[in-house]
Amino acid sequence: MGKFILRRLLLQFPILLLGVSILLFAIFQMAPGDPMAQFISQPGMTVEQVERMAEARGLDRGPIQQYFDWLTSLLQGDLGMSFELRIPVADAISYRLFPTFLLAFSSLILSLVVAIPAGIVSATKQYSKIDYTLTSFAFFGISIPNFFFGLIMMFLIALKLGWLPISGMTTAGVDYTPFWQAIDILRHLILPMIVLGLSSTATFMRYTRSSMLEVIRQDYIRTARAKGLKERVVIYKHALRNAMIPIITLMGFQLPILFSGAVITEQVFGWPGMGTLMLDAVYARDYPLLMGINMFLAFLVILGNLLADLAYAFVDPRIRYD
């Protein structure tokens, strides 16, 4: 196991991240628009001043030289300076990381807590009314766009009923104690957490149902029942453990998906996270910031894949990484 982890960390991580960085940089270079266009149109800005600004940001060099300059800085632990914010990219990401992580992680936990029991019930009561109800909910969650569902929740829960705040992460202009500050953040978190986690909940539910249906038809499940074991033991000890393999695979990719999917949800609810930061960087054509955010997401994807591979061995003793 240790050799497997070491090999993945020392060989696959750097190679994959290098390939992702080349692809991202090429895409940003081919994208239409010029990062300096916003300065050219400003009153009193001369061509010479714009050229000096471009030179200071390294934009006067060729694309290949720009990439190697960026890569050299990255190897030294420097993600560069944001064009728009004029602060280090690492600082810009770190300021917004906690709100997005809080939103994405809480959405993931909510999805798992709701989806796995619902998927088990749906599989064990196949073709019943509760199965049809849960299946309809899953199709609804997969089909409805996040922004539309978010607007519906804002209108019904926040505006009409007034149960929860409509946007933001905290209540502006109010000085709470640490305890009530946490409660205030939690109240602001509930709506975006539900909206962001809806699609994940529906996806996990469908995977759990289909995996459980496949497992409970196996011979060893019939044997366990024939031995007189309680149905709860058969389902949750024998069947669920073997049905978790595809669910773990999905979990490995779900956290980075939630991070990237938070772009729309954070924009709808005014949540001050990385999604809003990424959207602002796209509008400003802030290439260093875009590279930093997307490299962070790529790192999450690779890390999630590694953690999923390791979790396989804990769920299924037959899987070994020797």
Protein Blocks (a to p, Z undefined) as FASTA:
>chain_A
ZZmmmmmmmmmmmmmmmmmmmmmmmmmmmpgcjfklmmmmpghiafklmmmmmmmnopmp
cfklmmmmmmmmmmnopabjafklopafklmmmmmmmmmmmmmmmmmmmmmmmmmmmmmm
mmmmghiaklmmmmmmmmmmmmpcfklmmmmmmmmmmmmnomacfbdjbdehiacdfklm
mmmmmmmmmmmmmmmmmmmmmmmmmmmmmmmmmmmmpmklmmmmmnopafklmmmmmmmm
mmmmmmmmmmmmmmmmmmmmmmmmmmmnopacfklmmmmmmmnopaklmmmmmmmmmmmm
mmmmmmmmmmmmmmmmmbccZZ
